[in-house]
Every structure is written in structure tokens, then in C-alpha cells.
Amino acid sequence: MPSKRLLVIEDDYDVAEMLVMYFTSYQYEVFHADSGLAGVEMARTKYPQLILLDVMMPDIDGYETCRRVRQMTLTKYIPIIFLTQRDERANKVKGLELGADDYITKPFDIDELRLRVQGAIRRATRESLHETRTGLPTGPLVEEEIQRRRYLDRHYVSLQFGLEGYKTYCDVYGFVAGSEVFGYAARAMQQVVSECGTPDDFIGVIDDQFVILTDADKAAHIEQMVTRAFTDGVKAFYSYADVERGGLLVEAAGSGDQIVPFMGLVSLHASV
């Protein structure tokens, strides 16, 4: 299963198709939007780990697209690399001032672009800004968002979730399978928040715990929908035998084998 998610915002279908096929061959999950407006929406709903953004597009240009992505809390931390025909210094500076992480001109070397994409994702992870399994903000970015809300007039709530049974699952299925489940939990939260929350909602990870910052009047509904979404899909990560059995069969010290229930996404606590 691809572990890296890439969004290509490009209206030239030949270039877009080439990028999608190339990065897919390197085990990226690639999404494509052919306009700036569609790209902003896809960034909000798909939450890629990096965006490749063309400057010249038919509706809103790449600079405006970048500005809108950076304005939404859900997407403002996603690294962005501009793709453009222009190579003037002023255009590069404009893109970087809007929050772009890199800038590459067409025609470009596709292998160089791949290395720049890898480098941008790696830097975000190495600097403890993005959690490796999900691409979600972590560490100082989560703390920054929590602090920012303390100075706003709107009433926010912090929802925190943990994966019950995660360690046992990893012991049986291995770390790679466990990482896929962790990533699935993140995607379930992103989908629920994008559908039921606001553009200023936030999702992050701290020490294997998920954090959702949302409006107080939406918190209860989001908590219910997130828990339900995870429960509905988690069985896909178990073997047929475990699903038929109703859980994991593990050896318990001194009492023989026992069945451990499927993992669950549990609410740890909510705070204002």
C-alpha cells in the first residue's frame, strides 16, 4: 500500500499524466486536480503530504491557490513545490513569499523533481513537523495551533483519541501493518473533519495520540463520526480467520489462548 500521498495541481493533461504515472511507479498515491479551485478542495479532503502546483491555470493561478491552501488550518502545513514555465527571480520570490517550499521551472528533469519531493517530505519529518506514518502535523505544530486558539474569540475544543489494542495488533501483524492501520485512522479523521467540520479545524499527532481541534458545537458529532468510521473499516486490516473468529487469537500467560477484540479508536478526553 502506498505510504506517500502526492497532489498534482496541473491543467496540462500530458504533464499531469506523466507525473501521475511516474510517481505512482515509485509507490506514491497520486491525486490530480486540473484547476486551482479543484486543487484547493482536494488538498482539504485528501490531505496529501506534498503538493506539486502549476503556476499558470485557467481559473485561479498557482499563487492564489497557494494562498488559499495556506489560509486553511487543515492544509497550511503541507509542503508545496511550484512548477512553472517562468524563471524570473521576481516570480520565484513571489511564490516563496506565499509559503512555497521549492520552485522548479519547466522543462524539468523528472528524477530531480522526485528527489526534491522526497527531500521536502523528509525535511518535514526530520524536523518533527510531520508524523511519518500519516503526514499529519506533530510536535511544535500541534502546540502552535493549540496556543493560537487561546487568543481567538471562537470556542474551540481539543479532542484526543488513542488506538486501543494497537500494540497487540503490531505484535501479531508487524510494524508495517500497524503503520497502515495508523494511517487509515488518520484518513478516516480527515474525511470526517472535511465533511463535518470547518476549514479552520486541525488534525495532528502527538505520541501515538490523535488531536482534533474543532468548534465546540461540532465536537460531539465529529467524535461520534470518527469513532464509527474507524470501526466500520478496521476489519479490512485483519485476516479472514481473525474476522471470522471475532478478534485476534493470542497466547495469554498461564491461561492458554484468548481472543483479543479488534482495535478501536477511543476518545481519551476533550478539553477547551
C-alpha positions in Angstrom: 0.0 0.0 0.0 1.5 3.4 -1.0 2.6 5.4 2.1 3.3 8.8 0.4 0.4 10.9 -0.9 1.1 13.5 -3.6 -1.3 16.0 -5.1 -0.6 17.3 -8.6 -2.4 20.5 -9.5 -1.8 20.9 -13.2 -4.1 21.8 -16.1 -1.8 20.4 -18.8 -3.0 16.8 -19.1 0.1 15.5 -20.8 2.3 16.8 -18.0 -0.2 15.7 -15.3 -0.4 12.2 -16.8 3.3 11.9 -16.9 3.7 13.0 -13.3 0.9 10.7 -12.1 2.4 7.6 -13.9 5.9 8.4 -12.8 5.2 8.9 -9.1 2.8 6.0 -8.9 5.6 3.8 -10.2 7.6 4.9 -7.1 4.8 3.9 -4.7 3.2 7.3 -4.3 -0.6 7.6 -4.0 -1.1 10.4 -6.5 -4.2 12.7 -6.8 -4.7 15.1 -9.7 -6.7 18.3 -9.9 -6.9 20.2 -13.2 -7.7 23.6 -11.8 -6.7 25.8 -8.8 -10.2 25.6 -7.2 -10.3 21.8 -7.6 -6.8 21.6 -6.1 -7.8 23.6 -3.0 -10.7 21.3 -2.4 -8.7 18.2 -3.0 -6.0 19.4 -0.6 -8.6 19.8 2.0 -10.3 16.4 1.5 -7.3 14.2 0.5 -4.6 15.7 2.8 -1.5 15.0 0.7 2.0 15.0 2.1 3.1 17.3 -0.6 1.6 19.4 -3.4 3.1 19.9 -6.9 1.5 23.2 -8.1 1.5 24.7 -11.6 1.5 28.5 -11.7 -0.5 29.1 -14.9 -4.0 27.7 -14.7 -7.4 28.7 -16.2 -9.4 29.7 -13.1 -7.1 30.9 -10.2 -3.4 30.9 -10.7 -0.9 28.9 -8.6 -0.1 31.9 -6.4 -3.8 32.3 -5.4 -4.1 28.5 -5.0 -1.1 28.5 -2.7 -2.5 31.4 -0.7 -5.8 29.6 -0.2 -4.1 26.4 0.8 -2.0 28.3 3.4 -5.1 30.0 4.8 -6.8 26.8 5.8 -5.6 25.2 9.0 -6.1 21.7 7.7 -3.8 22.3 4.8 -1.4 25.2 5.7 1.4 22.9 6.8 1.5 20.8 3.6 4.8 21.4 1.6 4.3 23.0 -1.8 6.6 22.9 -4.8 5.8 25.3 -7.7 6.0 24.1 -11.3 6.2 26.9 -13.9 7.5 28.0 -17.3 8.7 31.2 -15.7 12.2 31.5 -14.3 12.4 35.2 -13.4 13.6 35.9 -9.9 10.5 38.0 -9.1 8.2 35.1 -9.8 10.2 32.8 -7.6 10.3 35.3 -4.8 6.5 35.8 -5.0 5.9 32.0 -4.7 8.3 31.7 -1.8 6.8 34.6 0.0 3.4 32.9 -0.2 4.8 29.9 1.6 6.0 27.6 -1.2 8.8 25.3 -0.1 10.5 25.0 -3.5 10.3 26.2 -7.1 11.2 24.3 -10.3 10.9 25.5 -13.9 9.7 23.6 -16.9 11.0 21.7 -18.7 12.4 19.9 -15.6 14.3 16.7 -15.0 11.8 14.2 -13.6 14.3 12.4 -11.5 15.5 15.7 -10.0 11.9 16.6 -9.2 11.4 13.3 -7.4 14.5 13.9 -5.3 13.2 17.4 -4.4 9.8 15.9 -3.4 11.5 13.3 -1.3 13.7 15.9 0.3 10.7 18.2 1.2 8.8 15.3 2.8 12.0 14.1 4.6 12.8 17.6 5.9 9.3 18.0 7.4 9.6 14.6 9.1 13.1 15.1 10.3 12.3 18.4 11.8 9.5 16.8 13.8 6.9 18.8 11.9 5.1 15.8 10.2 4.4 12.4 11.7 6.0 9.7 9.5 3.0 7.3 9.2 0.4 9.8 8.4 2.0 13.0 7.2 0.0 14.9 9.8 1.4 17.8 11.8 3.1 16.8 15.0 5.2 18.2 17.8 5.7 22.0 17.7 3.0 22.5 15.0 0.3 20.9 17.2 1.4 23.1 20.2 1.4 26.1 18.0 -2.2 25.5 16.9 -3.3 24.9 20.5 -1.7 28.2 21.6 -3.2 30.1 18.6 -6.7 29.2 19.6 -6.3 30.5 23.1 -6.3 34.0 21.6 -9.3 33.6 19.4 -12.9 34.6 20.2 -14.3 31.3 18.9 -14.9 28.5 21.3 -12.7 25.5 20.4 -12.4 22.0 21.8 -9.4 19.7 21.7 -10.5 16.0 21.0 -7.9 13.4 21.7 -8.0 9.8 20.5 -5.9 6.6 21.0 -5.9 3.3 19.3 -7.0 0.6 21.8 -5.3 -2.7 21.0 -2.7 -1.2 18.7 0.3 -2.7 20.4 -1.2 -6.2 20.4 -2.0 -5.9 16.7 1.5 -4.8 15.9 2.9 -7.7 17.9 0.9 -10.2 15.7 0.9 -8.5 12.3 4.1 -6.5 12.4 5.1 -2.8 12.4 4.4 -2.2 8.7 0.8 -3.5 9.0 0.4 -1.4 12.2 1.6 1.7 10.3 -1.0 1.1 7.7 -3.7 1.0 10.3 -2.4 4.2 11.9 -2.5 5.8 8.5 -6.1 4.6 8.0 -7.2 6.1 11.3 -5.7 9.5 10.1 -7.5 9.3 6.8 -10.8 8.5 8.5 -10.4 11.5 10.7 -9.5 13.7 7.7 -12.6 12.6 5.8 -14.9 13.2 8.7 -13.5 16.6 9.6 -13.5 17.7 6.0 -17.2 16.7 5.7 -18.5 17.8 9.1 -16.0 20.4 10.4 -14.8 23.8 9.3 -11.8 24.9 7.2 -10.1 26.1 10.4 -10.3 22.7 12.1 -7.0 20.9 12.8 -5.7 17.3 13.0 -2.4 16.4 14.4 -0.5 13.5 16.2 1.4 13.6 19.5 2.9 10.4 20.9 0.6 8.0 19.0 -2.4 10.0 20.0 -4.5 11.9 17.5 -5.6 15.5 18.3 -8.6 17.2 16.6 -9.2 20.9 17.3 -12.7 21.9 16.3 -15.6 24.2 17.2 -17.3 23.3 20.4 -20.7 22.9 18.8 -19.3 20.3 16.3 -17.1 18.3 18.7 -19.6 15.7 19.8 -20.8 14.9 16.3 -17.2 14.7 15.0 -16.2 12.4 17.8 -19.1 10.1 17.1 -18.5 10.0 13.3 -14.7 9.5 13.7 -15.2 6.5 16.0 -17.8 5.0 13.7 -15.7 5.4 10.6 -12.7 3.7 12.1 -14.8 0.8 13.5 -16.5 0.3 10.1 -13.2 -0.1 8.2 -10.7 -1.6 10.6 -11.6 -5.2 10.0 -10.1 -4.9 6.5 -6.7 -5.0 8.1 -7.3 -8.4 9.7 -7.1 -11.8 8.2 -10.2 -13.7 7.2 -9.6 -16.1 10.1 -9.5 -13.3 12.6 -12.6 -11.7 11.2 -14.5 -15.0 11.4 -13.2 -15.5 15.0 -14.1 -12.0 16.1 -10.7 -11.0 17.1 -7.0 -11.9 17.5 -6.1 -15.2 19.0 -3.2 -14.6 21.3 -1.4 -16.6 24.0 -2.1 -15.4 27.5 0.4 -16.3 30.2 -0.9 -19.1 32.4 -4.4 -19.1 30.9 -4.0 -20.5 27.4 -5.1 -18.7 24.3 -7.6 -15.9 24.4 -9.4 -13.7 21.8 -8.5 -10.0 21.8 -11.1 -7.7 20.3 -10.5 -5.7 17.2 -8.7 -2.4 17.6 -10.9 0.6 18.5 -10.5 4.3 18.2 -11.2 5.5 21.7 -11.7 9.1 23.0 -9.2 9.8 25.7 -10.6 13.2 26.7 -11.8 16.5 25.4 -10.5 19.9 26.7 -11.3 23.5 25.9 
